[in-house]
Amino acid sequence: MMINHTRILLPLSLIFFGVTSCSQKKLDNAFEGKIKRETIAFTTKVAGRILKIYVKEGDLVKRGDTLAMLNLPEVTAKVAQAHGVVKAASAQNTMADNGATQNQLKQIQAKYKATSEQFAFAQKSFRRASAMYADSMMAPQAYDEAFAKYQGAKAQLEATTAELNEAKKGPRFETKEAAKGQQQQAEGVLQEAEVAYSERYIIATNDMAVETITLHEGELATPGYAIFSGYIPSSTWFRFTVPESQISQIKKGLNVTVKVPYNQETFEGKVSIIKQMPKYADITTAYPDYKMDEAVYEIKVVPEDIKKSELLLFNAAVLLPRTAVTSK
């Protein structure tokens, strides 16, 4: 059987024309917008596996509530290492403050006594050698050997004397400062490790209505990845975009009436912000409703009844009738 395509295409074209006309008529009578809320997301600063999630989607959490706990074995190991470094640095600093121990002083004093005896013996031997050498009773080689032993014993005595004086006086100021600096550095490493370990708990920094939880228990959470996201309570507002040619109808502080099509409710509100959208949003092609090269502006309308607006569906369409704009 032959089908007359002309008879079918004609009604379809009429229907399309009618839909386009209705949409165009709605755009001519009102500015179209969306219901918005301020969003927030919580992430982790360190990588770890999720051990426990304490909230579920739809919950209203308060600032300071614990959202989840992570397992951080690498950070735990770093904390243990940092504790060991702090103990070692602290011991070095204490040793620098206290100086030599009693046993060390006894060892240095015994060493000083021994080198003093060696120097006294070398000095006597050199005097005898000098007298014999003056009487031509000693060869020059033997005299030089006696002189060298005398000089060596003298140098050892001077070194031991300086070591004993330093032990009695205590370590230098620079040595104490270096030991103190090493201890402070070790304590900083420990503090850094402990801060990282405290990140095993994901804490809410703001009140939030949890909308999405992207990970489950046992999954790996990476730094910067949003695990919990949702809306800040009492932050509902209406967003409209208006072309440059029509922005003169709207002023900041203007009281307007916004209509919500899906439930046929109306809301009184006030225009709080008018700002130009980024350059890429400008109209640069031929549209039937906008002129060429028109800037596009974002309009923020804050509802007066915040509690009532909290019941609205996020991102649903809203209308700002032009009569409501021009009449107020």
C-alpha positions as CSV (number, residue, x, y, z in Angstrom):
1,M,0.0,0.0,0.0
2,M,1.3,3.4,-0.9
3,I,1.9,5.9,1.9
4,N,1.4,9.6,1.3
5,H,4.5,11.1,3.0
6,T,3.3,14.6,2.3
7,R,0.3,14.2,4.5
8,I,2.5,12.9,7.4
9,L,5.2,15.6,7.1
10,L,2.8,18.4,7.1
11,P,1.2,17.8,10.5
12,L,4.7,17.1,12.0
13,S,6.0,20.4,10.7
14,L,3.0,22.2,12.2
15,I,3.6,20.5,15.6
16,F,7.2,21.5,15.5
17,F,6.3,25.1,14.6
18,G,3.8,25.2,17.5
19,V,6.3,23.9,20.1
20,T,8.9,26.4,18.9
21,S,6.3,29.2,19.0
22,C,5.3,28.3,22.6
23,S,8.9,28.1,23.7
24,Q,9.6,31.5,22.1
25,K,6.5,33.0,23.7
26,K,7.7,31.8,27.1
27,L,11.1,33.3,26.6
28,D,9.6,36.6,25.5
29,N,7.4,36.9,28.6
30,A,10.0,35.8,31.2
31,F,13.7,35.3,31.9
32,E,14.5,31.6,32.4
33,G,16.8,30.5,35.3
34,K,17.7,27.7,37.7
35,I,17.4,27.0,41.4
36,K,20.9,27.0,42.8
37,R,22.5,26.3,46.2
38,E,26.1,26.8,47.5
39,T,27.9,23.6,47.1
40,I,30.8,22.2,49.2
41,A,33.0,19.1,49.1
42,F,35.3,17.4,51.5
43,T,38.5,15.7,50.5
44,T,41.5,14.1,52.2
45,K,45.0,15.6,52.2
46,V,46.8,12.3,52.3
47,A,46.2,9.0,50.6
48,G,44.6,6.2,52.6
49,R,42.1,3.4,52.5
50,I,38.7,4.1,53.9
51,L,38.0,2.1,57.1
52,K,34.7,3.6,58.2
53,I,32.1,6.0,56.8
54,Y,29.9,7.6,59.5
55,V,27.3,9.4,57.4
56,K,25.0,8.5,54.5
57,E,23.6,10.4,51.6
58,G,20.8,12.8,52.7
59,D,22.2,13.4,56.2
60,L,22.6,16.9,57.6
61,V,26.0,17.2,59.2
62,K,27.3,19.9,61.5
63,R,30.6,21.6,61.5
64,G,33.1,19.4,63.4
65,D,31.3,16.1,62.7
66,T,33.5,13.1,61.7
67,L,32.6,12.0,58.2
68,A,35.0,9.1,57.7
69,M,38.2,7.4,59.0
70,L,41.1,6.4,56.9
71,N,43.9,3.8,57.4
72,L,47.3,5.5,57.0
73,P,50.0,2.8,57.6
74,E,52.8,4.8,55.9
75,V,52.0,7.9,58.0
76,T,52.0,5.7,61.2
77,A,55.5,4.5,60.3
78,K,56.7,8.0,59.7
79,V,55.4,9.0,63.1
80,A,57.4,6.2,64.8
81,Q,60.5,7.2,62.9
82,A,60.1,10.8,63.9
83,H,59.8,9.9,67.5
84,G,63.1,8.0,67.3
85,V,64.8,11.0,65.6
86,V,63.5,13.3,68.3
87,K,64.9,11.1,71.1
88,A,68.4,10.9,69.4
89,A,68.5,14.7,68.8
90,S,67.3,15.4,72.4
91,A,70.1,13.2,73.8
92,Q,72.7,15.0,71.6
93,N,71.4,18.3,72.9
94,T,71.5,17.2,76.5
95,M,75.0,15.9,76.1
96,A,76.1,19.2,74.6
97,D,74.7,21.1,77.5
98,N,76.2,18.8,80.2
99,G,79.6,18.5,78.6
100,A,82.1,15.8,79.5
101,T,81.1,13.1,82.1
102,Q,83.2,12.3,85.2
103,N,84.6,9.2,83.6
104,Q,85.6,11.2,80.5
105,L,87.3,13.8,82.7
106,K,89.2,11.0,84.6
107,Q,90.4,9.6,81.3
108,I,91.6,12.9,80.0
109,Q,93.4,13.7,83.3
110,A,95.1,10.3,83.2
111,K,96.2,11.0,79.6
112,Y,97.4,14.4,80.7
113,K,99.5,12.9,83.5
114,A,101.0,10.3,81.2
115,T,102.0,12.9,78.6
116,S,103.4,15.1,81.3
117,E,105.7,12.3,82.5
118,Q,106.7,11.6,78.9
119,F,107.5,15.2,78.3
120,A,109.6,15.4,81.6
121,F,111.6,12.4,80.5
122,A,112.1,13.7,77.0
123,Q,113.2,17.0,78.4
124,K,115.8,15.5,80.7
125,S,117.0,13.2,77.9
126,F,117.4,16.2,75.6
127,R,119.4,18.2,78.2
128,R,121.8,15.3,78.6
129,A,122.1,14.9,74.9
130,S,122.8,18.6,74.5
131,A,125.6,18.5,77.1
132,M,127.1,15.4,75.5
133,Y,126.8,16.9,72.0
134,A,128.6,20.1,73.3
135,D,131.5,17.9,74.5
136,S,131.6,16.1,71.2
137,M,130.5,12.9,72.9
138,M,127.4,12.3,70.8
139,A,126.9,12.0,67.1
140,P,124.8,14.5,65.4
141,Q,122.3,11.8,64.4
142,A,121.7,10.8,68.0
143,Y,121.3,14.4,69.0
144,D,118.7,15.1,66.3
145,E,116.8,12.0,67.5
146,A,116.7,13.2,71.1
147,F,115.6,16.7,69.9
148,A,112.7,15.2,67.9
149,K,111.5,13.1,70.8
150,Y,111.5,16.2,73.0
151,Q,109.5,18.2,70.5
152,G,107.0,15.3,70.0
153,A,106.5,14.9,73.8
154,K,106.0,18.7,74.1
155,A,103.3,18.7,71.3
156,Q,101.5,15.8,72.9
157,L,101.4,17.6,76.2
158,E,100.1,20.8,74.7
159,A,97.3,18.8,72.9
160,T,96.3,17.0,76.1
161,T,96.4,20.2,78.1
162,A,94.0,21.9,75.6
163,E,91.7,18.8,75.7
164,L,91.6,18.9,79.5
165,N,90.9,22.6,79.6
166,E,88.0,22.2,77.0
167,A,86.5,19.3,79.0
168,K,86.6,21.4,82.2
169,K,85.2,24.5,80.4
170,G,82.5,22.6,78.6
171,P,81.5,22.5,74.9
172,R,81.5,25.7,72.8
173,F,78.4,27.9,72.3
174,E,78.3,27.0,68.6
175,T,78.2,23.3,69.5
176,K,75.3,23.8,71.9
177,E,73.4,25.8,69.3
178,A,73.9,23.2,66.6
179,A,72.6,20.5,68.9
180,K,69.6,22.6,69.8
181,G,68.9,23.3,66.2
182,Q,69.0,19.6,65.4
183,Q,66.5,18.9,68.1
184,Q,64.1,21.6,66.9
185,Q,64.4,20.2,63.4
186,A,63.6,16.7,64.6
187,E,60.6,18.0,66.6
188,G,59.3,19.8,63.4
189,V,59.5,16.5,61.5
190,L,57.5,14.8,64.3
191,Q,54.9,17.6,64.3
192,E,54.6,17.3,60.5
193,A,54.1,13.5,60.8
194,E,51.5,13.9,63.6
195,V,49.6,16.4,61.5
196,A,49.5,14.0,58.6
197,Y,48.4,11.3,61.0
198,S,45.5,13.5,62.3
199,E,44.3,13.6,58.7
200,R,43.1,10.0,59.0
201,Y,39.8,11.6,60.1
202,I,37.8,13.6,57.6
203,I,36.1,16.3,59.5
204,A,33.3,18.6,58.3
205,T,34.4,22.2,58.3
206,N,30.9,23.5,57.5
207,D,27.3,22.5,57.9
208,M,26.3,20.5,54.9
209,A,23.4,18.4,53.5
210,V,25.2,15.3,52.1
211,E,24.2,14.7,48.6
212,T,26.9,12.4,47.2
213,I,29.4,10.0,48.7
214,T,31.8,8.9,45.9
215,L,33.7,6.2,47.7
216,H,32.9,3.2,49.9
217,E,34.6,1.5,52.8
218,G,37.7,-0.4,51.6
219,E,38.3,1.9,48.7
220,L,41.5,4.0,48.3
221,A,41.0,7.8,48.8
222,T,43.6,10.0,47.0
223,P,44.5,13.6,48.0
224,G,42.2,16.2,46.5
225,Y,39.5,13.7,45.4
226,A,36.1,14.8,46.6
227,I,34.7,12.0,48.8
228,F,31.7,13.9,50.3
229,S,29.8,16.7,48.5
230,G,26.5,18.5,49.1
231,Y,24.9,21.8,49.8
232,I,25.2,24.4,52.5
233,P,21.9,24.8,54.3
234,S,19.9,28.0,53.8
235,S,21.9,28.9,50.7
236,T,19.2,28.6,48.0
237,W,19.1,31.3,45.4
238,F,17.8,31.7,41.8
239,R,20.2,32.2,38.9
240,F,19.2,33.9,35.6
241,T,21.2,34.8,32.6
242,V,20.2,38.0,30.8
243,P,21.7,39.4,27.5
244,E,23.1,42.9,27.4
245,S,20.2,44.3,25.4
246,Q,17.8,43.4,28.2
247,I,19.9,44.0,31.3
248,S,18.6,47.6,31.7
249,Q,15.3,46.2,33.0
250,I,17.0,44.7,36.1
251,K,18.7,46.7,38.9
252,K,20.6,45.6,41.9
253,G,18.4,45.6,45.0
254,L,15.2,45.3,42.9
255,N,12.4,43.3,44.5
256,V,11.1,40.7,42.1
257,T,8.7,37.7,42.0
258,V,10.0,34.4,40.9
259,K,7.8,31.5,39.7
260,V,8.6,27.8,40.0
261,P,6.9,26.0,37.1
262,Y,7.1,22.4,38.5
263,N,5.0,23.2,41.6
264,Q,3.4,26.5,40.5
265,E,4.7,28.3,43.6
266,T,6.0,31.9,43.6
267,F,8.7,33.4,45.7
268,E,9.5,37.0,46.6
269,G,13.1,37.9,46.3
270,K,15.7,40.6,45.8
271,V,18.4,41.0,43.1
272,S,21.7,40.8,45.1
273,I,24.3,40.4,42.3
274,I,24.6,41.4,38.7
275,K,27.9,40.4,37.1
276,Q,29.2,39.8,33.6
277,M,29.8,36.2,32.8
278,P,33.2,35.1,31.4
279,K,34.0,36.2,27.8
280,Y,33.4,32.8,26.4
281,A,29.7,33.2,27.3
282,D,29.2,36.2,25.1
283,I,26.9,35.8,22.1
284,T,29.0,35.8,19.0
285,T,26.8,33.9,16.6
286,A,23.4,34.7,15.0
287,Y,20.6,33.8,17.4
288,P,17.0,34.7,16.8
289,D,16.6,36.3,20.3
290,Y,20.0,38.0,20.8
291,K,22.1,40.5,18.9
292,M,25.6,39.8,17.7
293,D,28.5,40.3,20.2
294,E,26.3,40.7,23.2
295,A,27.7,40.3,26.7
296,V,25.7,37.9,29.0
297,Y,25.1,38.8,32.6
298,E,24.4,36.6,35.6
299,I,21.6,37.6,37.9
300,K,21.4,36.3,41.5
301,V,18.1,36.6,43.2
302,V,17.9,35.7,46.9
303,P,14.5,34.6,48.2
304,E,13.0,36.2,51.2
305,D,11.5,32.9,52.6
306,I,14.7,30.9,53.0
307,K,13.0,28.0,54.8
308,K,10.4,27.6,52.1
309,S,13.0,27.7,49.4
310,E,15.0,24.9,51.0
311,L,12.3,22.5,49.9
312,L,12.8,23.3,46.2
313,L,14.5,20.8,44.0
314,F,18.1,21.7,43.1
315,N,18.7,22.9,39.5
316,A,15.0,23.0,38.7
317,A,13.8,25.6,36.2
318,V,12.4,29.0,37.5
319,L,10.9,31.9,35.6
320,L,11.3,35.6,36.3
321,P,8.3,37.3,34.6
322,R,9.2,40.5,32.9
323,T,6.0,42.1,34.3
324,A,7.3,41.3,37.8
325,V,10.5,43.2,36.9
326,T,9.1,46.2,35.3
327,S,6.2,46.7,37.8
328,K,8.5,47.0,40.9
